[in-house]
Amino acid sequence: MGVWAWLVWAAFNINVAQAQATDTKGPSSVDQPQTAADPQPPEATPKDVTAKRWRYALGLKLKTRELANGHTDLALRPVLGVRYGRWRLGHATGDEWLTFSGYRKESNLAYQLRDDERLKVALSLRVQNLQDNSSFDGFSSGKNTLRARVSANYQLNKRWSVGTDVTQDLMDRGDGTTLSVGASYGLPLSERSALSLSGGVEWATADHWATQLRLLPPPPGGWHSGLGSVGLGMSYRYAFTPQWAWFGSVGSSRHLGQVNAVSPSALSWSGQVGVLYFSR
């Protein structure tokens, strides 16, 4: 009986001490983060786990556009995109699909140097077909070069974002340097669909314009560096399920300066429609 009495008395004293310790704690000390001395390591957050997962996108698209010589190009192409952490190969995957701006060109390999809620900075490489000024897809013939790009995008608010791209022909095959500045406006229509509007201007060096418009007669006095186009674009995206979606986009650009002087028309246009499957 003496042992039981001692155990009851000890338990009573422990409960009193715990109650007093709880009363002395302030509201801000209840959820204090673990310190370095805590023997239990912090668990990974869902964001960290998601960032380390493989993501991919598969699909098919039909694209058309007006070429520099006035002809129209129509092509059916496969779509492939893979993302792991900050690395991305090919098309945008599901976690970044709606954040892509319409005035940006697709890249073959990209690394997200900074990925904050507002500011995104990326380095990318693109194998570019000099015949039709599109990304290498293994189907089009013609001379190719390797183009590097530094891009930055800043989210002004939930709807508006601004960005800039600087590209350079690393193999010095005559495609020079380009600089583009643009803005995008995103409008969610429902939980499954979204509409985005974008616009931008493009500046380039003389050798870039000479290469891209080599099928046309050069302007009087030869090519000079300067603005070549200002464009507007619109895209629509709709998700059937979390995995399946379709998209459509259309864009038009107004030629400026020497580009306008040699082009057969003042406006050029492009469009595409496709179906995509995203991993989740």
Stockholm file with secondary structure:
# STOCKHOLM 1.0

chainA/1-280         MGVWAWLVWAAFNINVAQAQATDTKGPSSVDQPQTAADPQPPEATPKDVTAKRWRYALGLKLKTRELANGHTDLALRPVLGVRYGRWRLGHATGDEWLTFSGYRKESNLAYQLRDDERLKVALSLRVQNLQDNSSFDGFSSGKNTLRARVSANYQLNKRWSVGTDVTQDLMDRGDGTTLSVGASYGLPLSERSALSLSGGVEWATADHWATQLRLLPPPPGGWHSGLGSVGLGMSYRYAFTPQWAWFGSVGSSRHLGQVNAVSPSALSWSGQVGVLYFSR
#=GR chainA/1-280 SS CHHHHHHHHHHHHHHHHHHHHHHHSCGGGTTCCCCTTCSSCCCCCHHHHHHTSEEEEEEEEEEEEECTTSCEEEEEEEEEEEEETTEEEESCCTTTGGGCCTTSCCCSEEEEEEECSSEEEEEEEEEEETTTTEECCSSSCSCEEEEEEEEEEEECSSSEEEEEEEEEETTCSSCCEEEEEEEEEEEECSSSEEEEEEEEEEEECHHHHHHHTTTSCCCTTCCCSEEEEEEEEEEEEEESSSSEEEEEEEEEEEECHHHHHHSSSSEEEEEEEEEEEECC
#=GC SS_cons         CHHHHHHHHHHHHHHHHHHHHHHHSCGGGTTCCCCTTCSSCCCCCHHHHHHTSEEEEEEEEEEEEECTTSCEEEEEEEEEEEEETTEEEESCCTTTGGGCCTTSCCCSEEEEEEECSSEEEEEEEEEEETTTTEECCSSSCSCEEEEEEEEEEEECSSSEEEEEEEEEETTCSSCCEEEEEEEEEEEECSSSEEEEEEEEEEEECHHHHHHHTTTSCCCTTCCCSEEEEEEEEEEEEEESSSSEEEEEEEEEEEECHHHHHHSSSSEEEEEEEEEEEECC
//
